[in-house]
């Protein structure tokens, strides 16, 4: 059960570090490491390549650009100050009406 859960998950930074240690210091082949960590050989190879190119083993972090301006944020705060018990769907509807801009309510 644990293996099924772990098999399709992103590897933690610690897991990648251990795989690199096994590769560089113990000299274990990529195929064996892939079998040990239940990852594909191409995944192990990309970890090694990333480490050799950047000297880092952390995953790439996607930068998210916020689409709400300071004006939008101030409006939301003032809306909830005026309507402290408003539900999220009410605030969303009021925001979209006021700014003529769609927003998700996740």
C-alpha positions in Angstrom: 0.0 0.0 0.0 2.8 2.5 0.9 4.6 1.7 -2.4 1.5 2.3 -4.4 1.1 5.7 -2.7 4.7 6.8 -3.1 5.2 5.5 -6.6 3.4 8.4 -8.4 4.5 11.2 -6.1 7.1 13.9 -6.6 10.3 12.9 -4.8 11.2 15.0 -1.8 14.5 17.0 -1.8 15.8 14.4 0.7 15.0 11.5 -1.6 16.8 13.2 -4.5 19.8 13.9 -2.2 20.0 10.2 -1.2 19.8 9.1 -4.8 22.6 11.4 -5.8 24.7 10.1 -2.8 24.2 6.5 -3.9 25.1 7.4 -7.5 28.3 9.5 -6.7 29.7 8.0 -3.6 28.6 4.4 -3.8 28.9 4.1 -7.5 25.5 2.4 -8.0 24.2 2.5 -11.6 21.2 4.6 -12.6 19.1 1.5 -13.4 19.6 0.1 -9.9 18.8 3.5 -8.2 15.7 3.8 -10.3 14.6 0.4 -9.1 15.4 1.2 -5.5 13.4 4.5 -5.5 10.7 3.2 -7.8 11.3 5.9 -10.4 12.1 5.8 -14.1 15.7 5.8 -15.3 15.0 9.0 -17.1 13.9 10.6 -13.8 17.1 9.6 -12.1 19.1 10.8 -15.1 17.4 14.2 -15.0 18.2 14.5 -11.3 21.9 13.8 -12.0 22.0 16.1 -15.0 20.3 18.9 -13.1 22.9 18.5 -10.2 25.8 18.5 -12.7 24.5 21.6 -14.5 23.4 23.7 -11.5 25.1 22.1 -8.4 21.6 22.0 -6.9 19.1 19.1 -6.5 16.0 21.0 -5.8 13.0 20.9 -8.1 12.3 23.9 -10.3 9.9 26.3 -8.7 7.3 27.9 -10.9 6.8 31.5 -10.4 3.2 32.6 -10.2 2.4 36.1 -11.3 -0.5 37.5 -9.3 -3.2 39.0 -11.4 -4.7 41.1 -8.6 -3.5 44.6 -8.2 -3.2 46.5 -4.9 -6.5 48.2 -5.8 -8.2 44.8 -6.0 -6.7 43.6 -2.7 -7.8 46.8 -0.9 -11.3 46.5 -2.4 -11.6 42.9 -1.0 -10.4 44.0 2.5 -12.8 47.0 2.5 -15.6 44.7 1.3 -15.2 42.4 4.2 -14.9 45.3 6.6 -18.3 46.5 5.4 -19.7 42.9 5.1 -17.9 40.8 7.8 -20.2 37.8 7.5 -20.4 37.7 3.6 -19.8 34.3 2.1 -17.1 33.8 -0.5 -19.5 33.4 -3.4 -21.1 36.8 -2.5 -17.7 38.5 -2.3 -16.8 36.9 -5.6 -20.0 38.1 -7.3 -19.5 41.6 -6.0 -15.9 41.7 -7.1 -16.8 40.6 -10.6 -19.6 43.1 -10.8 -17.4 45.9 -9.5 -14.3 45.2 -11.6 -15.8 43.4 -14.6 -13.1 40.8 -14.1 -13.6 37.0 -13.5 -12.0 35.4 -10.5 -12.0 31.9 -9.1 -13.1 31.1 -5.6 -10.7 28.3 -4.8 
